[in-house]
Amino acid sequence: MWLKSLQLTNFRNYKAGKFSFSPTTNLVIGANAVGKTNLLESIYLLNSGSSFKAEVASQMINWEADFGVIEGGVVEKEEENTLLIQLQKGKGRITKKNFLVNGVGKPRKKFLPFFFAVCFRPEDIRLVSGPPDRRRKLLDEILSSLDWRYQQSLRQYTKALKQRNRLLDEIRERKAKIAELFYWDNALVKNGQFLIEERRKMVGFVNHYLSLSPHGFLQKMSLNYQPNPVTLENLKRSLKKDVYTGWTNVGPHKDILVVESSQFKTADQNIAFWGSRAQQRLSVLGLKLAQLEYVYEQTKRRPILLLDDIFSELDLNQQKLLKTTFEDHQVIVTSTTRPNPKIFGWEKEIELDGV
């Protein structure tokens, strides 16, 4: 699977943009603020239906327009499909998204399986050093893009959590009764248990993949997943605290996920605490490589690898490790300068001078 072409209309700084790509290695080069990251964002949108940086979808639409269009030509074996996402501004912060495949409208869950991509950005180092919600979000993004059931369960869980928290506030203020929690408690249990089980499976895959890595540090690295089980008994046990805080303290939204290394001979092997910045970067690289393999394992299709100006963050050995993945994937890289020519060669180069 590879991205053959991309056409943008009113997407961020692109009023109109057309690009074609090689099925192997592509370098997008240009100064800062010319639209390199925006280009990768539009490609990633075809993979997930959502942005990796916009807080609301309307931010992706050019400020002089009311709509935006992302159209990609995706080749798989001998078949080419045209994937199209329309963004239409509505009232307030609402933006409508329409998904089309070969001109036919599709629900999001049937659109996403046509295209898979993995993106690595400098900000991703916070996957290791940041709070657990960053790592939970990564699992949710990956699993949601691969399984509509996970996406649906996550949406239903989030809705139930919000409604339950609202009720907890009302119960504390004596405006609602505890019995009114019954429906939302059951929704949390049903969906939360599914989320935890799928997260557990993925973490198991990642840890197995890392244990087989030829790189010594990655071999000793693992994800320590500490789920927060959601059951009716646990919710009942936590009820007094929940009412007092106005917040549900049980469930997968409280899962702990720590990136560890057995290289550190301490009780706490958290790489965020004991690892150097170089080791933290290497850990993120290891997670992204595991993500590539996990997507392939689940779909039997090689995802496209998107690299956003990361080479200044990687040392020579880390760049060589990354290069080993290039032969199995289409790669689209952005950079302000040409990466080390002794390591990297490019089938196609795209120069951006401003849009």
C-alpha angles and dihedrals in degrees: 000000000000141000109248101177142003130199122188129193120185092341109151107298093352110094087170126356135165125190136173125199141203117242089236125036126357129181120198106194131184146115123287118286097022095111107270095132091041088057092054090044091058091051091048089051088064088056101047109012088235138076127256091217113018115100090203128018094240089070089071092061117089108259092237094055140062096215141034134198132204115190124180132183107215122191122203117175103313096336127093122197129189112222117194133182121191120200116199123183115231133177118319113335094341118119122179119220123203121192121203134179115196089343095308119116116241135185111248094254091058094043099054099062090066094072137028129188139166120209128202118193133172089249089064092082084083087069085080103029099035131081123289094261089072091058092043088052091052091054091046093050093049097044093043092054091052103039125036089199090062091046091051094046091049091051093048092045092051091050092049091048092052093048093046093050090051090052092049089059091049092048090052089051090046092243095118139030129244090238089068089070092068097091095044093045090056092047090052093049096046096048098030094057090052092050092050094049093050092046089050091053093050094047089051090053093048093050092049091049092050092048089060095049117125088220111092097217094047089048089061094044124098144162114247105208116195107181121202101222116223114210133146088251093053092047091051091048091051097043098102092051091043093054092047094050098034088229135102107243097187129072145056092301083074096047115135118223119181129182106222141177127206086210088084110079095210134105088247109052095180109150089208089065103034106023125094118238088258090054091048090053090048090051092054090048088052091052091050092049089050089049091054091053094044092054089050092047091053099041106021087229127110111240121223114256116227117193118187113201094306103139094092086058095054129071123222096271092047090051090052090050090051091048090062089071095054098083093060099045142045104251128203114187131184123203142155090223135024111274119239105308090206088066107025134050126178130219090199135016125199118194119204116200097170132301 
